[in-house]
Amino acid sequence: MRLGVNIGYVAGASADEHVQLAVEADRLGYDVVWAAEAYGSDAPTVLSFVAARTERIDIGSAIMQIPARTPAMTAMTAGTLDLLSHGRFRLGLGVSGPQVSEGWHGVRFDKPLARTREYVDVVRMALARNTVSYDGDHLRLPLPDGPGKALKLMIRPQRDPLPIYLAAVGPRNLELAGEVADGWLAIFFAPEHADVSMDPLRVGAERVGRGLEAIDVTATVPVVVGSDLDACADQLRSHTALYVGGMGSRKQNFYNALARRMGFEDAAEQIQGHYLDRRHREAAAAVPFDLVDQTALIGPLERITERLHAYAEAGVTTLAVSAVDDTVQQQTVTLRALATAFDASGLSR
């Protein structure tokens, strides 16, 4: 298993302070740093800054939103980042959710699986520097009724092929990731319930004649180091409630559905009810300790060191830790502690 870090969004701190986490991860020997985007900071700009300030560590988008860019623009951006970072870029893609896709980007959230499949097809075609000509149900290049010309990417990425990751939560999307992606970006991954995600991922991989070993299973895992388990869990309850309760509607919330598949049906219903009724404190209080404990690394460093083995045994190949401390300085301390735990675990390769 390899160790990565997810620095999330640039928010609440200057970009320079935020990127210091990536610089420290580079110094500590972390394998990859991931940056996110929602409707604030964008991933490519942050990763450009990270690439300029680091030397060895890979940089990855987790994620670049599919509804935000045409596949050609994504290929251009990915190729440019790979060149500027001297072959260190990993392209993470995802459809985001209905609220962001339709509310922020003005793109209908319909048939996301079919759209994602075609999008990845075109991105791969462009990054391979093939002449882009595509006749799909959702993407047609060039447009058939105008002066457009089939074109080839002018730059040559250093990585060949440049790895593409998909963020996926639902079973059908996981199957798609198993079919078309080089890596899977996981969130709320619980080793105790690994089968709910790994089984459909495996089905997709086997459909195209490969095994799970061909896929980099990258799980982003929040980390809180401390002696009091309940106090550590309390720091993550609001975060969990936001996703399980607030990321979507009563009818469509991928994270709520995931919690239910992991056996937390009653809690998922309570959390969502409170959250959508704007009772956020009650929603956080309804998050069970076990849901936090199974999807995060919490407690004393010795406990975390042992817990790392559960992720490796469940099939995680890259553990992307997310330090949730209040300040960048405290987050840096957590990154150092995790590097120590990882070395002690004997899992590095």
N, C-alpha and C positions, 0 to 999 in steps of 0.2 A: 504494500500500500504506500502511496505517496501522500505528502502533506501539502495542502494549498491553503489560501486565505481568500475570503470574500470580503472586500472592503465596502460593498454596498454602494450607497449614493454619497455624493459630496453634499453634505448638509450639516449645518450647525458648527462647522469648523472651516477654516480656510482650506482651499484646495491643497496648499503646500503641506499643511499639517496632516490632512487626510492621506496624502500620498506617502507620508513618512511611514505609514504602516507597511506599504509595499516595499519601501526601501529597507525597512528592518527585516521583513520577511525574506528579501533577497539575501541579506547578510546572514540570516539564520539558516539558509539552505532550503527554504520552502520551494516547492516545485513550480507553482503557478499562483498568480494573483488574478482574481475575478472582480469585475466591476459591473454594477447593475444599472438599470434605468427604468423609470416608471413615467412620471411626468414632471421631472425636475432635471437633475444633471443627466447628460447623455453618456453612454458607456464609451464611445470612441474617443471623445475629447479627453476624458479622464485617463484612458489607457495610453493615449499619446504622451501625456504628462508622465505617467508611470514608466513608459518605455524609455523616455529621455533621462529618467533619474535612476534607473536600474541597469544592471549589467547582464545577469544570468537568468533570472526568473522569467518564466513564460507569462504572457498576459492574455486574458480571456474575457470575452463579453458574456455576462450572465444576467440578462441576455440583451441582444439587440432585437428590438421588437419588429416582428414581421409586418404588421400593418403600418409601421412608421416609414418604411423605405421600400422602393422597388427592389427586386432581386438584383438588378444590375448595379444600383447604388450600393447595395450591401456588398457585392463582390468588389466594387471599386474601393470601398472603405476597408474591407478586410485585406485586400491586396496591398493597399497603401500602408496599413498598420504592420503588416508582415514585413514589408521592405524596411520601414523605419526602425523596426525592432530587431532587424537582422534574423528573421525567421522564428520569432518567439510568439506569434499570435495564434490563438485558438478562437474560432468563431462559434459562439453560442447563440442560438436563435430560439424564439418562442412567439406564440401568438398573443401573449399577454391575456387579457380577459375582456369581456364585453364592455365593462365600464370604461376602460382605457381605450380600447379599440374604437368604440363608437362615440364615446364622450370626448375624447381628446384628439384622436386622429381622424375621426369622421369616416371610418371604414367599417362596414357591416361585419358583424361577427357571425358569419354564416359559413357552413361547411369548412370549419378550420382544418380538419385533417386533409381534405383534398387540396386545399390551398397551400398547406404546408408542404405536402409532397411535391407539388409543382414548383413551389418557391425554391426548395432545396435542389431540385433538378436543374433549374436555371442558374442558381448560384454556383453549383459544381461545374456546370458547363462553362460559365464565364471564367471561373478561377483556373480551369484547365486550359484556358485561352483557346477554346474552340469558338468558331463562329456561331454566335447565338441565334438560333432559329428554333422556335418552339411553338407547337400548336396544341395547347391544352384546353381544358374546359374553363379555366380561370385566367390563364396567362397566354397571350399570343404575341410573339415577337418574331419579326416586325409585325406591326399592325397590317392586316391584309388589304386595306383600302386606302392607303396613302403612300407618301413618298419615302417611308422609312426603309432603312437598309440594314441587313444583318451585319452586325459588327463583332469585332474581337477585342477583348480587353488589351489596352495598350501596354500596361505594365505586366511584369512577370513576378508573381509572388515567389519568395525564396523557398517556402515550404511547398513540396509537391508530393502528395496532395496536401492542401491546407486542411487541418481537421475541423469537422463541423459537429457541433453538439446540439442536441435538442433538449429544451426544458419540457418535461412531460409529467403529468400527474394521473390522469385518467387511464384506464386499461387500454383503450383503443389508441390513444396518443402514445402510450408506452410501446405498443406493438409497432407503431410507425417508427419510433426512435430505433427500435431494434432492427428494423428493415433498412433505414436510409442514413442513420447517423454513425459517426465515429465515437460519439460519447453521449451519455445521458446526464443531464443536470437535474439532480434530485433535491427536493426540499421536504422537510418533515419525514425523513427516512428513519424508520424504526427497525433496528435489526431483529427485534422480536416478531415483527410482521413483514419481514423482507419479501415473503412470497407474494404478497398482494401487488407488488411492483415488479419483482424480478421475474415472476412467471410470465406475464404478458410481454415483458422485454425479451425474454428468451424465445417466446413464440414468434415474435417478429423477426428475430435474428435467424432462427432456424428456417423460416419461410424463404430466406434468400441464401440458405446454405452455409451459414456460419454459426458459431457459438458465442456465448456471452463473453468469452475471453477476447473477442474482437472489439468489445465496447468498453470505453473508459467510463466506469460508473462513478460519477463525481457527486458526492453528497455534501451539501452545505449544512453545517451543524453549528448551532449557537453554543457558546462556551461561557460558563460562569464558574470561576474557581473560588472555593470558600469552604469553610469547615461546617457550616450549617446548611444542610440539604434543602430544608424548607425555604430558607432565606434565598438560596440560589434559585430555586424554582420560582419564587415570587418575582424575581427580576425578569422572567420570561413569560409570565402568564398573560400580560397585556399583548405581547408580540403574538403569542399563539391565538389569543382571542381575536385579534385583528384579522388574521388569515381565516381561521375556522368560522368566525362569525361575520366578518365584514367584507371579505373579498368576494363580492358577488351578491346575488339575490337569494331569496328563499328557494327559488327553483333551480338556480345554477350557481353553485359554489364548489369548485373543484377540490379545495382543501377540506371543506366540510364533508364532502363525499369520501375523501381519503380517510378522515378520522373515523367515519362510520365503518369503512371497510376494515379498519384496524381494531374494531370492537368497541369504539367509544360512541355508540349511537345516541344514548341518552344525553351524554355530556355535549355532544355536537349540537343536538337540538336545543338544549338549554343555552349554550353559548351564543348560537345564532339568534335565538329569540331575544335575548338580552341586548345583543349588539345592535341588531336592526331596530330595536326600540330605543336606541341611544342610551342604554344603561350599561355603559362601558365598564364601570367598576364591577358590576354584578357579573358581566360576561367574563372578566378576568378571574373573578373569584370562582366561577363555575368550571374553570379549566382544571382537570384532575392532575394530581402530582404525577401519576404514572404516564400521562400523555406528554408532559414536559420531560420527564426523566428518560423516556424511551426515544425521544427525538432530539435530545441535546446532550451535551457533556457538562455535567454539574457535579460540584462537590470538591473534596480534597484532591490534590494532584495524584495521589496514589490510586484513588478510585477511578479517576479519568484515564490513567495509564492502563488499568485493567480493562476499562470499557472500550478502549480503542480496538481490542481484539475482537469484540462483538461485531464491530463494523467490518473489519477485514474478513471475518468468517462468513458474514452475510453477503459478501461479494463486492463491497465498496473498494475501488482501486485508487481513488483520490478522495481524501477527506479534506474538504474546504471549510476550515473553521471560521466562524464569525464571532469576533469579540464584541460583546454588547455593553462593555463598560462605558461610563459617562464621558470620559475624556480620552483623547488620543494617547496620552501618557499611560493611562491605566490599560488601554487596549494593547499597547506595546508590551507591557508587563505580561499580559495574558498570552500574547504570541510567543514570548520567550518561554513562559511556563509550558505551553503546549509543545514547543520544540524539545524541551527537556523530557516531557512525558513520552513523546514520540520516540526519542532516542532510547529511553528506558524500556519501551515496549518491545523493542527488537523487530518491529514491523517494517522498518525502512528498507528500501531496495534500490 
